Amino acid sequence: MQAVKYHGPGNVELVEIPIPAVGPGQVLVEVKYCGICGTDVHAYAMSGIFDWELVPGHEAVGYVREIGENVEGFTVGERVAIGPPGDCGACYACNTGNPNTCPHAFPNTLGIGPDTQGGYAQYVLSRFPQNELFKIPKGVELEQAVLFDVLGVGFHAVRRSEMKVGDDIVVSGCGSIGLSVIQTARLAGACRLIAFDPSPERRKLALLAGADYAWDPSDEAQIAQAKELLAHTGGAHVCFEAAGHPTSTQNCTDLCMANGQVMIIGSDNRPFSLISAALGPKQLDFKLTFTYTREEIHTLFELIKLGKIDTSVYTTQTAPLAQVKEMLEALASGKLNVARVLLTPNDN
């Protein structure tokens, strides 16, 4: 079968590898779509993300094609999403209600863990089907379900925050994660919802997703407008950093009210300096957030089915595996401005 091999920054190769053999407790899935995640783009553009070879792709959906012995609850032909392998059920994180931070799960995630084979391929072997396969319910299309990862990250961030009904919210970064935060915060009862992004196209999407205002963070006049709107409390109750950039983090700290909260979602390997003399008097609460739980994905599918999450704001473009380098280059350079490129491994 065809697959894409990652050899290092700027170096990916279309290769032929065997279709994985299905063993006991395992499920083979034919990939219909696999999203190119921001993590994949960062790994392609810079070192320090993946220091190992692998077949990328951790945002895949498709059809169950073969089921190994001792697997229950799945049928051939069923539609599934393939996510992180979930909790081990035995470690401290799992047993204290934080399965998304299980130290044994992330290294086993298909398309992220060392030497794994992810969804940039025609087939994927699920070694932990009870934990990493999510059934896609009727009423949810595959084109919607493939957004589960980006939707889940934003959804989890809002649920992990201290946001309350009626709070003023700032979202810095209106890529796919930021759009998810905007939709979820609107569902959760945000009062004023102010979004920032340097891209005019993304600002338009932010408004479609439910933001009241969408402004350019490099425009001092628009920053001043935001501060004027938030003057009563001196800033936003919660600021969500969803761009993964130090200037975005700084924007959040500047716009957050005293005793407010800054939620760090974006992943980046560039350092950000915390100056205690400047930030201490505001007594800000900095909190990081990571991925999502299995139950949150089930909830998101229900919200999509009920029409409470609008996936139409997430612009997509499809491409075959043969165009993966072209797509990664375009995304890394900013020349392609869509929420997700969906690879179609089984379409020539």
C-alpha positions in Angstrom: 0.0 0.0 0.0 1.0 3.6 -0.4 2.2 5.6 2.6 4.1 8.8 3.4 7.3 8.5 5.4 8.7 11.4 7.4 12.5 11.5 7.5 12.9 14.9 9.1 12.1 18.6 8.6 11.4 19.2 4.9 11.9 15.6 4.0 8.9 13.3 3.3 8.7 10.5 0.8 5.9 8.5 -0.8 6.7 4.8 -0.3 5.2 1.4 -0.7 4.8 -0.6 2.5 2.9 -3.8 3.3 -0.7 -3.6 4.5 -0.5 -4.3 8.2 -1.3 -7.9 9.3 -4.2 -8.0 11.8 -3.5 -9.8 15.1 -5.6 -10.7 18.1 -7.2 -7.6 19.7 -6.5 -5.5 16.6 -8.6 -3.8 13.9 -7.6 -2.8 10.3 -9.1 0.5 9.0 -9.2 1.7 5.4 -8.5 5.4 5.5 -10.9 7.7 3.8 -9.6 11.1 5.0 -6.6 12.1 7.1 -6.2 15.7 8.1 -2.8 17.5 8.0 -2.5 18.7 11.6 -0.7 21.8 12.7 1.7 19.6 14.5 2.6 17.8 11.3 3.2 21.2 9.6 5.5 22.3 12.5 7.4 19.0 12.3 7.9 19.5 8.5 9.0 23.1 8.9 11.2 23.0 12.0 13.3 20.5 14.1 12.5 19.5 17.6 9.0 18.2 17.0 9.6 14.6 15.8 13.2 13.4 16.2 12.3 10.0 14.7 11.0 8.6 11.5 7.4 7.6 11.2 4.3 7.6 8.9 2.5 10.8 10.1 -1.2 11.3 10.5 -3.3 11.3 13.7 -6.6 12.7 12.3 -8.0 9.9 10.3 -11.5 8.5 9.6 -12.5 5.5 7.5 -14.0 2.1 7.4 -13.4 -1.1 9.5 -12.0 -3.7 7.0 -10.8 -6.5 9.2 -11.3 -7.5 12.8 -8.9 -9.6 14.8 -9.8 -12.2 17.5 -11.1 -11.1 20.9 -12.3 -7.7 19.6 -15.9 -6.9 20.5 -18.2 -4.0 19.5 -17.1 -3.4 15.9 -18.4 -4.7 12.6 -16.8 -4.7 9.1 -17.8 -1.7 7.1 -18.5 0.4 10.2 -17.3 4.1 10.0 -14.8 5.1 12.7 -12.4 7.9 13.6 -8.9 6.9 14.8 -7.6 8.9 17.7 -5.0 8.7 20.4 -4.8 5.3 22.1 -6.3 6.7 25.3 -5.7 5.9 28.9 -3.8 2.8 30.2 -6.2 2.7 33.2 -3.4 2.0 35.6 -1.2 5.1 36.0 -1.7 8.0 38.4 -3.1 10.3 35.7 -5.7 7.8 34.6 -6.8 7.1 38.1 -7.1 10.7 39.1 -9.4 11.7 36.2 -6.9 12.9 33.7 -6.7 10.2 31.0 -5.6 12.6 28.3 -2.3 13.1 30.1 -1.6 9.4 30.5 2.2 9.1 30.0 1.8 5.7 28.2 -0.7 7.0 25.6 1.1 9.8 23.7 4.1 7.6 22.7 1.7 5.1 21.2 -0.3 7.6 19.2 -0.4 6.6 15.6 1.3 9.2 13.5 3.1 10.8 16.4 4.8 8.1 18.5 8.3 6.9 17.4 8.2 4.5 14.4 4.4 4.4 14.3 2.3 4.2 11.2 -0.4 6.9 11.1 -3.1 7.9 8.6 -0.9 9.2 5.8 -1.4 5.7 4.4 -4.2 3.6 2.7 -4.7 1.5 5.8 -4.1 1.9 9.6 -3.8 -0.9 12.2 -5.5 0.0 15.5 -3.7 -1.9 18.3 -6.0 -0.4 21.0 -9.4 -0.4 19.3 -11.4 -0.1 22.5 -9.5 3.1 23.3 -8.6 4.7 20.0 -11.5 3.9 17.6 -14.5 6.2 17.9 -17.7 5.1 16.2 -19.2 7.8 13.9 -23.0 8.0 14.5 -25.6 8.4 11.8 -26.2 12.0 11.0 -22.4 12.8 11.0 -20.6 12.8 7.7 -17.0 11.6 7.4 -16.1 15.1 6.2 -17.4 16.4 9.5 -16.0 13.6 11.7 -12.5 14.0 10.4 -12.4 17.3 12.3 -12.7 15.5 15.6 -9.1 16.3 16.7 -9.2 20.1 16.1 -12.7 20.3 17.6 -11.7 18.2 20.5 -8.7 20.3 21.5 -10.7 23.5 21.5 -13.7 21.9 23.3 -11.4 20.4 26.0 -9.7 23.8 26.5 -12.9 25.6 27.2 -14.1 22.9 29.5 -10.8 22.9 31.4 -10.9 26.7 31.8 -12.6 28.7 34.5 -15.0 30.4 32.0 -18.5 31.1 33.3 -21.7 32.2 31.6 -21.5 35.9 30.9 -17.7 36.1 30.8 -15.8 38.2 28.3 -13.5 36.1 26.2 -10.5 36.7 24.0 -9.3 34.1 21.5 -5.8 34.8 20.0 -5.3 32.7 16.8 -8.2 31.8 14.5 -6.9 28.7 12.9 -8.9 25.5 13.3 -8.3 25.2 17.0 -9.2 28.8 17.6 -12.4 28.4 15.7 -13.3 25.4 17.9 -12.7 27.6 21.0 -14.9 30.3 19.6 -17.8 27.9 18.9 -17.5 26.2 22.2 -17.2 29.4 24.2 -20.3 30.7 22.4 -22.1 27.5 23.4 -20.9 28.0 27.0 -22.4 31.5 27.2 -19.7 34.0 26.5 -20.8 37.6 26.7 -18.3 39.5 24.5 -16.2 37.2 22.3 -13.2 39.0 20.7 -10.9 37.2 18.3 -7.5 38.2 17.0 -5.6 36.9 13.9 -3.3 38.6 11.4 -5.1 36.9 8.5 -8.1 38.7 7.0 -9.5 35.3 5.8 -9.3 33.8 9.3 -10.9 36.8 10.8 -13.9 36.3 8.5 -14.1 32.7 9.6 -13.9 33.8 13.3 -17.0 35.9 12.8 -18.8 33.0 11.1 -17.9 30.8 14.0 -19.5 33.2 16.5 -17.0 35.9 17.4 -18.5 39.3 18.0 -15.3 41.0 16.8 -12.3 39.8 14.8 -9.3 42.1 14.8 -5.7 42.3 13.6 -3.3 41.9 16.6 -0.7 44.1 14.9 -3.1 47.0 14.7 -2.7 49.2 17.8 -6.0 51.0 17.2 -7.9 47.7 17.2 -6.1 46.5 20.4 -7.2 49.8 21.9 -10.8 49.1 20.8 -10.7 45.8 22.5 -9.4 47.3 25.7 -12.2 49.9 25.6 -14.8 47.2 25.3 -13.3 45.4 28.2 -12.8 48.5 30.3 -15.4 47.6 33.0 -13.4 44.6 34.2 -10.0 45.8 32.9 -9.7 42.9 30.5 -11.2 39.6 29.5 -12.1 37.0 32.1 -10.4 34.3 30.1 -7.9 34.6 27.1 -7.3 31.5 25.0 -3.9 31.4 23.2 -4.5 29.2 20.1 -1.8 30.4 17.7 1.3 28.7 19.2 3.4 31.9 19.0 5.1 34.1 21.7 3.5 37.3 20.4 0.1 35.7 20.7 0.8 34.7 24.3 1.9 38.3 25.0 -1.3 39.6 23.5 -3.3 37.3 25.8 -1.5 38.5 28.9 -2.0 42.1 27.9 -5.7 41.7 27.4 -6.5 39.6 30.4 -8.1 41.2 33.4 -6.4 41.1 36.9 -7.2 37.7 38.5 -8.2 36.4 35.0 -7.0 33.3 33.3 -4.7 32.7 30.2 -5.3 29.3 28.7 -2.3 28.1 26.6 -3.4 25.7 23.8 -1.0 26.4 21.0 2.1 24.1 20.7 5.4 25.8 19.9 9.1 25.3 20.7 9.9 29.0 20.8 10.4 30.3 24.4 8.2 32.9 26.0 9.5 35.1 28.8 7.4 35.5 31.9 8.4 38.8 33.6 7.1 38.4 37.2 7.4 42.2 37.9 5.0 42.9 35.1 2.6 40.0 35.5 2.6 39.4 39.2 0.5 42.4 40.2 -2.3 41.1 37.9 -2.2 37.7 39.7 -2.9 35.9 36.4 -3.7 32.2 36.3 -1.7 30.6 33.5 -3.1 27.1 32.6 -2.0 24.7 29.9 -4.3 22.3 28.1 -3.7 19.1 26.2 -5.8 17.1 23.7 -9.1 15.7 24.9 -10.8 12.7 26.4 -12.7 9.9 24.6 -16.0 11.0 26.2 -15.5 14.5 24.8 -15.3 13.1 21.2 -18.5 11.2 21.7 -20.1 14.4 23.0 -18.8 16.4 20.0 -20.3 13.9 17.5 -23.6 14.4 19.2 -23.3 18.2 19.1 -22.5 18.0 15.4 -25.5 15.7 14.8 -27.8 18.1 16.7 -26.5 21.1 14.7 -25.0 22.8 17.7 -21.5 22.7 16.2 -21.2 24.1 12.7 -18.5 22.4 10.8 -19.0 24.4 7.7 -16.7 27.2 9.0 -13.8 24.8 8.8 -12.7 25.3 5.2 -11.1 22.1 3.8 -9.2 21.1 0.7 -8.6 17.5 -0.4 -5.4 16.1 -1.9 -4.0 12.6 -2.7 -0.9 11.3 -0.9 1.2 12.1 -3.9 0.7 15.8 -3.2 1.6 15.7 0.5 4.9 17.6 0.1 3.2 20.3 -1.9 0.5 20.7 0.7 3.0 20.8 3.6 5.1 23.4 1.9 2.0 25.5 1.1 0.7 25.3 4.7 4.1 25.9 6.3 4.7 29.0 4.1 1.2 30.4 4.7 0.3 30.3 1.0 -2.6 27.9 1.6 -5.1 29.3 4.1 -7.6 26.6 4.9 -8.6 25.1 8.2 -7.6 21.6 7.1 -6.1 19.8 4.1 -7.7 16.3 4.0 -5.5 13.7 2.4 -7.4 11.0 0.5 -5.0 8.0 0.5 -7.3 5.7 -1.4 -8.1 8.2 -4.2 -5.6 8.3 -7.0 
